[in-house]
Amino acid sequence: MFRWFNNRRRKKLTQAPFLPLWEDIIRRNIALYCVMDDAERAHLRALIQVFIAEKHWEGAGGLELTDEIRVTVSAQACLLLLGLPHNYYKNVDSIIIYPSTVVLPQRQPCFLGNTLIQEEVGQPILGQAIQHGPVIIIWDAALHGGRRSKDGHNVIYHEFAHKLDMLDGTVNGTPPLRDRAEYRDWNLTCSREYLRIKHSTAKGKKKFLNSYAATNEAEFFAVATEQFFEQPRLMIKHAPDLYRVLQEYYCQNPAEHFSGINEC
């Protein structure tokens, strides 16, 4: 019964006209939007309508929330969902937005996969995805990531990839997949590329992924997601098998229409 009411509510949300102001915000702040086809844009707009309505939004550090903030963050988070079976990030209840880079107070140590993580005191962040907790986003980084979609860095993609990873209750760089064959292919491919990045980082060699990917398997997946959507051709060149498994997971092929961004 609850699912029926939930689906009915969502259908009502998506049938409402999409606000022209929101459309203007997406076109101004989301570079990838202009290279999508009409069906993809319509799908993204529907996702945004539900996502904005269902999440609790909170401005922090003196930030006053606006439609521009909600729509810009939502568009990037929902872009990851375009090809996925999903429930609108059911493990995200709250999104906390700070205006600029912030140093958060120390929390209790937590487990990342099977590893005990002790946060560094006084470490500035651009974003953070907390298991069984909110997503914390820095607004100026989110805006930069949406407008500059070719530099390989996007805090929204990164943190919401963590939330996809967390859907099965663990944080190990492997989101819920479809079947045993996909898990086998994913583990073989991602383990090989993760070890290659770790080896290159240890040797001080130039890498095709940001060195933060060598931190652990969870960060590897989040960083790889950033590059998959931001620099797909670079990933195809240096790690075609990694691109392939991410393409199969996200059911998207960003390299297909990526060149059009400069022409928008």
N, C-alpha and C positions, 0 to 999 in steps of 0.2 A: 504493500500500500504506500509506504514512504517513497519507494522508487517511482511509483506512478505519479504521485504528486510532484516529485522532483523533476521528472521528465516533462510533465505538463508545464511546470513553471519555466523550465529552460526553453521549451518550444515557444512559449509566450514572449520570452525575452528576445529570441532570435527573429520572431516575426515582427517585432517593433521596428520602425524605420531607423536606420543607422544615422546618427546625428551628423549633419554636414560639418560641424566643428570637429568632430572626431576624425572624419575623413581627411580634413585639411591637416590635422596633426600627424596622421600616419604618413601622408604624402610628404610632409615637411621633415619628419624625423626618422622614418624607416626607409632607408635606401633600397632595400630588397623589394619593397612593395611595388615599385614601379616596373619591375621585370616579371612579376607574377601575371598569370593569365586571369581572365575574369572569374573563372570558377574558384581559383585559389584565393583571390581577393575576397570573394563572397564568403568562402569558408572561414578565412581569417577574421573577417568582421563579425561573423556569428560567434566564433570562439571568444572574441574580445567582449562581446556583450554579456555573455554568461560569466566569464572570468571576472570582470570588473564587479558584477553584481554579487557574486558569491564569496569573494575574498574580503577580509577585514583589512582596511588600509589605514596606516598610521604614519603621520609625519613626525619626525624626531629631529632634535638639534635645531629647533626653531623653524623647520620647514613647514610651509603651509601647502597642503595638498591641492592640486588643481587637476582639471581634466587632462591637461597636457601630460602631467606626470603619470596618471593612471593609464592613459591610453598608450603612451610610449612604452612603459614597462610591460603592459599586457600584450601588446602587439609582438614584442620580441619573445616573451615567454610562450605565447600561443603559437608562434611560428614553428617551434619544435614539435608541436602536436599535429601539424597539418596532415601527416600520413599515418599517425599512430592510433591504435585503439586506446582510448583514454577515458578518464573520468575527471577532466579539468584539474589535474594535479590534486587529487583527493587528499594528499598528505600536506597540502599547503592551506592553512587556515588564515594566516596573517602575513602581510607584507609590510615591512617597516622601511621607510625611506628617509635617509639622511641627505642633507644638501651636498656635502663634499666629504672627502676622505676623513675617517673618524677612527679614533682609538677606543675600542670597546673595553669595558671592565673585564677582568679575568673571570671565567666561569669554571665550574668543576671539570676535572679531566673527563674525557668521553672516549668511547671506543669507535674507531673508524675501521670497519671490517673486524678483524681480530687484533687490531693494533691499538694500544692505549695512546691517546693523543693528549699531550699537555700543551695548552695554548701558551704562546709567548706573551709575557706581560708587556703592555705598551706597544703592541704590534698594530700598525695602521692597516685598515682593510678597505677594499672597494666593494666587497659583498660577502655574504656568509649564508649558507644554507644549514639550518640546524635540524638534526633529526628529531622528529616529534615536536618541532617548534617552527618558528617563522623563517621567512627568507628576509635577510637584511640587504638592502641595496643602496648604493651611493648614487644620487640623482645625476650629478654631472658626468659620472662614468657611464651611466645608462644612456644618457643623451648622446654622448660621444660615440658609444658603441652602435647605436641605431643609425646615426648619420654617417659614420665612417665604417663601412661594412667590408673593407678589404684589408684591414691592418692585422687581422688575426686575433684581435682581443675584443671580447664582448662579455661584460660581467653578467648580463641577464642569461645568455646561453650557458655560461659556466655554472651559475648557481642553480638554475633550473635543471640542468643536466644532473647535478647532484641529487635533486629531488626525484628525478626519474630513476636514478640509481637506488634511491632509498625505498622505492615502492615495495620491494620484496622484504623489507625489514633489515637488510644489511647494506653496508656502504663499502662495496668492494670493486667498483668499476664495472659491474655487470648488471645492467637493468633487467627487468623481467623480459624474457625472450619467448619465442613461439613454441619451440620444440627442442628435443635433445640434439638434433643435428645442428641447429643454429647455436645452441650453447657450446657444442664441441668446436665449431668453426670460430665462434667468437673468442673462446678461451685460447685456442691455438694462435690465432692471429694477434689478438691484443697482448697476450703474454710475450710473444716474440718481439713485437714493436716496443712494448714497455721496457723490456730488458735491453733492447738496442738503444733506447733513449737514455736509460740509466748508465749504460756503458759509455756513450758519447759524452754525457754530462760529466762523468767521473774523469774522463780523459781531457776535458776542456775543449772538445771538438764542436764545430758548428753543427747545429741540429735544425731539422725542419720544423720541429715543435718547440714551443717555449720550454725552457728548462724546468719550469714548475711541474711539467708533466712527469718528471722523474721522482716526484715526492712520494707517491704511492699510486696504487692502481685506480683509486677513486679520482685523484686529481688528473691522472692520465686520461680517463674517459672525459672529464669535464673540459680539459684543454683540447683534446682531440675533437670534441664537439664544436668548440669555438672555431677551430681551423676548418673543419668540414664545411661549415656554413660560410666562413669568411674568406678562406683561401683554398677552395676545393681543388683547383688545378695544381697547386703546390703539393697537396697531399697525394693526388694521383701520381705525380711525378716521383715522389720520394717513398710513398708507402701505398701502392695501389690496392693491396689486399685490405689495409685498414680502411681505405675509402669505401671499398666494396662492402665490408661488414656494417659500416655505419650507414651506407646507402640502403642496405637491406633492412636495417633496424628502423631508421627514420622514414623509410619509404619515400625518400626525396632524393633528387639528383641536382644539387645546387650548381654543379659545374656546367649543366646543360644550358642555362641562360645567364650565366654570371657576367659575361662580357657586356651585356646590355646596361649594366648599372651606370657606366660612365656616360651613357647616351641619354639618361633620364633628365 
